[in-house]
Amino acid sequence: MNHTTITEDELLSAHDGRAPRVLSGMQPSADSLHLGNYLGALVNWVKAQEDYDSFYFIPDMHAITVPHDPADLAERTRRTVAQYIAGGIDIEKSTLFVQSHVPEHAQLAWIMMCLTGFGEASRMTQFKDKSAKLGSDSVGVGLFTYPMLMAADILLYNPDAVPVGDDQKQHVELARDLAQRFNHRFGETFIVPKGLIRKDGARIYDLQDPTSKMSKSASSPNGLINILDEPKVIAKRIKSAVTDAGTEVSYDRQEKPGVSNLLEILSTVSDTSVETLVKEFEGKMYGHLKVAVADAVVERLEPIRKRTFELLEDPAELDRLLARGAEKARAVAAPVLADVYKKVGFLAPAGQAL
Ligand code: TRP
């Protein structure tokens, strides 16, 4: 067993009686989740809420670490919530909330910043990549301290595992280091969290550039499937997907990245193994595969799209759900922060317990 990550079997067997806790979030930085967010993350979160004590949140504070438009952020935060719920997050089973509604995140982030070395923070690869792209004039200090806010997000809830993609592993690693450092300096406080590795985590690639992960920052929108797109837009993009040399429908990530990506998508949305699909498409052409993928994806996404827009028609109700989520989250986060404050030597305000 790798000590910084945990598999699901290990996670479930490590606990007798108590449900293990997981926590994750996705930034509200686009008008719609894309198929990679949906199949690679959200679908797994929905499954996880059955077995784990699950905390899911919208890191809106992280979304302002790069230049942003305030009206867009507000709209995207609601849309993200609506898509989580439409996609299957059940607020009775999971705790769903917005990061900025729980002030303990910013408060613990300060402590985390004071524990992090300048050099250590400078080595974060996502910071290096993003700041190189933005140029030093537009890079705020918040982009630099982003990983410490993320450590606070995690440690406030003492989760056993944090399901994240590869691009976030280094940040989870930092959260572990900071948890250990705090425990060592100030006494046992935090559970040292692990990254969660899923056997069945789907990896979805760009339709136009099938060796790159599907990402909202792709050079062309044509490689993206947004879950809120009209069915005909989705079908068109799938039918225009780049395929590979040859004619045979077979799975080979190296030699046939385009066809393999389509097979992976179909396999995930139809819950059928790639092997079975390859047999089914024996003697058929790429075009047949594309039609099948387009139909299956549209069928899967259409109810989610409709439900999302229905939910968005009543923003006051969404806000009420979020207020309940924030209350549940604070009930966990506030005592953890109070314990941290006491341990670092902050005085309790007169008449108030920490
Ligand atoms: N940084 C993550 C991303 O961009 C989002 C995030 C913020 C997160 N805080 C988190 C994910 C805590 C997991 C746990 O995808």
Residues whose N, C-alpha, C, O or C-beta is under 5 A from the ligand:
A	BS01	LIG	L23 S24 G25 M26 Q27 P59 H62 M150 D153 I154
